[in-house]
Amino acid sequence: MSDPLPVTPTAARSLPAALWRAIRSDAWTMVCAVIIAVIVLMAVGADLWVAVEGQSLTPDIGNLVNGVPKGALGGVSGDHWFGVEPLTGIDMFALVAHGARVSLLVGIGATVLATVLGVLIGVVAGYVGGWLDRLVTWSADVFLGFPYLIFMIALGAVTPLGFPRQLLLILVLGVFGWPRIARIVRAQTLSLTKRNFVSASKAMGGGTWHVFTTQLLPNLWAPIIVVASLTIPAQIGSEAALSFLGVGVRPPTPSWGRTISTAIDWFETDPMYLIFPGLMLFLITLAFNVVGDSLRDELDPRSKGRL
């Protein structure tokens, strides 16, 4: 699949207004924006919401009968809003809320790292050109084709047990996520360097850093923000996939992917254990994609209806 076309540059100050117009003009986008806000609030205030529910992440076999939660629907009740986990008796709402914190932390952290690397590498490649541009293009192709899952499995085997696994995931996903952003930034930079205002800035003695901060970066904020908004759900999904396969966060740290992996073993007994973490992962991925697409369409009307 080819990379999306660059977004037409828009002044950074218009981004909040563009986001608000995108949300206000489409009911579906507004619903997805509310979903993002609710899940983010759940992640940030996980300790508070779990305390309000009156539960915790502590195992409680008193909630189980022969390893299975008491009651129907996986033990859903007024005391356990999402039921309880089989074998451990841990409250499922506590797992989902704290898992949201881990998944969003890794997804947003990896996106920030990938964006910083992609912007710096893409701007340098587009501004300098020549052999450096060819090297960056070749490196991006290599990173895009490299099986990072195998690399993550191998890296996880040699990483010391005390090293924070969330940080490791952010580093790996961020390092392997820069090529897509760098390609878009490079293409936009190549277009901007041919503009008169950039040529005039260089002719007046402006250095590379001056040209980057005052001429290029203000005109790159729009595509950077749009691509980043579409990268977050991909990184969240990658973290969930790695945790599902057992090479992501380690127990007892909650994660949507790890919770889904555990629930798979009990799917035939009661599918309720899979519904809530799976639904959260689906909703956050869908919501970020919808809002990101709407923001892109608002900043670049030509993208509407593009295949």
N, C-alpha and C positions, 0 to 999 in steps of 0.2 A: 504494500500500500504506500502510495506516495505521501510526502509530507504536505500538510495543509498550506495553502497559499498565504503569504504574509498579510498581516492586517494593516490597513491603511493607517499611518501614524495619526495619533490624536493627542492633543495636549494633555499632560498628566492631570491638570486641574479639572478636566471634564470627565474623568473616570468615575468619580462618585455619582455625578449627575447621570452619566450613561447607565450605570448599574441601577440607579433608582428608576430611570425611564424603562429599562428592560423589565424590572420587577413589576412596575405599575401598569405597564401596557399589556401584560399577558397573565391571565389568571393561573395558568399552569406553572409559570416561572415563579409567581408569588407563592404558590403552595410549596414548591421545592425550596425556595428561600426560607420559608418557615420551618421546613423539615430540617434544613441545615442548622438553623438557629436553635431548634429544640435539642438536636443531638449534641451540638457543641455545648449548650448549657448543661445537658445531662453529664457530659464528660468532665466539664470544669467543676461542677458541683456534685460529683459522684458521691463523695463522702456525706454531703448534706442530704441528698435524696435517699441514700441507703439508710441513714440515721432516721429520717422521717418514716421510712417503711418499718423501721425497728429491727432490721436484720444486719448482717455483716458478711465478710468473706470467710468466716470461721466455719469449718466443717461441723455438722450437727446431725449425727446419725439418728437423733430422736425424731427427725422428719421422715425417716425411712421405715419401710417394712420389707424385710428380706432384700435390702439394697434398692428398692423401688420407692419413689415418693408416695406418701399417703394421699389418698383422694384421686379424683379424676384430673385429666388435662395436665399431667406432670406435676400435680401438687399445687396448682394455681388456687390462691385463696386471698382473703383480705390481708393475711400476714405475709404471703409470698406472691407478689403481683405477677411474676413470670414463672412461678413454680420453683422447684428445687432440682439440683443436679443429682442424678443417680449415684449411688455408692458413697458419695461424700456428704450429701444433704446440704451443700452450699446453696444459698439463695441465688436463683438465676438472674434476678434483677441486679443484684450486686455484681455478678459476673459480667453482665452486659454493660452496665454503667461504667465500671472500671475498665472493662475491655475497650469501650469507646475512647477512653482517655489514652490508652496505649496506641490504639489504631490511628487516631487522629494525630497524636504526637509524632508517630513514625511517618505517617503520610505527609503531614505538613512540613516536618523537619527535612525529609528527603526531597520534597519539592523545593524548599528554600535553597538547599545545597545544590540541587540540579540546576536551579534557575541562576544562581550566582555563577556557577561554573559555565553554564551555557552562554550567559550574557557576555562574560569576560572573553571566553574563547571565540564566540561568534563575532564580537566586535573587532577583536584583534585580527581575525582571519579576513573579515570583510574590509577593514581599514588598511591593513598592510598589504594583503594580497600576495601574489607571487608564490614562492615555494612554501611559505607558511600556510597560505590558504589551501594549497594542495595537501599539505600534511594534515591539517585539521579535517579536511573532507575525507581523507583516507582513514584517519583515526575514528571519525564518527561512524563510518561504515563498519569498521571492525567492532566497535562497541555495540552497535545495533545488532550485529550478527552473533555476538559472543553469548554463550549460554550462562547467564549470570546465576541461574539456579544451581548449576554444578559448582560454580565458584563459591557460592554461599555455603553449600554443604561442606566443601573442603575447608573453607575459612572457619566455619563453625566448629570443625573438629580440632583445629589447632589453636583456637582462641582460648585464653585462660578463663577459667570458670568465673573469676571475679570481674571480668570485663562486662560492662552493661550491654546486654543484648539489644536493647532498643537503640543505643548509640551505634552498634555494629550494623543494624539494619538500615539506619539513616545513612551511614557512610556508604554502604554497598549500593543501596537503591539510588542514592544521590549521584554517586560516581557513574553509575550505568545509565542515569536518566538525563545527562546533559546533552547528548547528541541531537535529540529532537528540538530542544530549545535553541541550541547553537546554530542549527541549520536555518531556522526562521530568522534569528537575529542577524546572522551573516548575510542572508539575502536582503533584509531590510537595510543593513549597513551599506551594502554595495550600492543600493539605490540612493541612499542619502548622501554618500560621498560625492555623487555627481551633481548634487544641488548647488546652486550659486552661493547660498549662505555658508555652506561648509568650505567651499573654495575661497570665499572672501575671508573667512576666519583664519585659514591657513596662510593666505597671502599677507594678512596683517600681522603675522608672526605668532599666531596662536600655536602652542605646543600640543602634543598628542593628548595629554590629560585634559587640557583646556577644551579642545575640540570635542572630546568624549563627554565631558560633564556638562558643557553649555550648549552644544549643538546636536550631538547624536542622542545622548540619553533621554532628554525630554521628549524626543520624537520616537523613542523606542518603548516608552512606558506602556503604551496601549497594547501592543502585541505581547509584551512580556507578561502583563497581568492576565490577559486572556489565555495564553498558553499555560501559565501557571495554574489558573483555575481549572483547566482541563487535565492537568497533570496530577492534581491532588487525588482524584478518585482512582486513577491508575496506580498510584503509589500505595493507597490504602488497600486496594485489591491485591497488590503484590505482597504486602506485609501479611495479609490474611492467608494468601496461598502458601507463603513460606512457613507461617505458624501452623497451618493445617498439615503440612508435610513434616512438621517436627523440627524444622531448622530455624524457626523464628524465635519468639520469646519463650523462655523456659518456665515450667511450673515453679512456683504457684502463681506467677504473674498472669493476670487475666488478659485475654486477647480474643477478639471475635473469631479469628481463624482457629485458635487452639480450642475454643469452646465448641465450634462447629465440628472440629475433628473428633472431640469426645462424644458429641451428640450423635455422630454417624453410627457408632456402635450400638446405640439404643433406638435407632430410627424405627425398626420393626416392632419394638416393644411399645413405644409411644413417640410419635413424631413431634410432639410439643417441644421437646428439648432442642430441636433444631430450628423451630420456627422463629423465635425471637432474635437470636444472634444472626441467623441468616437474613431475616427481614431487615434488621438494622444495617447490615452490610449492603443489601440491595438498595435500600432507601438512600443512604448517604452517597453511594456511587451514582445512582440515577439523578439525585438532586444536584450534585456538583456538575454533572454533565449538562443538565438542562440549563442551569444558571450560566455556566460557561458558554454554551452555545448562544443563549440569548444575549449575553454581553458582547460576544463577537459580532452578532448580527446588528446590534445597536451601534457599535463602533465602525463597522464596515457593512453598510447596507447591501453592497454587491455580493456579500457572502450568502444572502438569503436565496434559497432555492438551488445553491450550488451542490453538485453531486460530490 
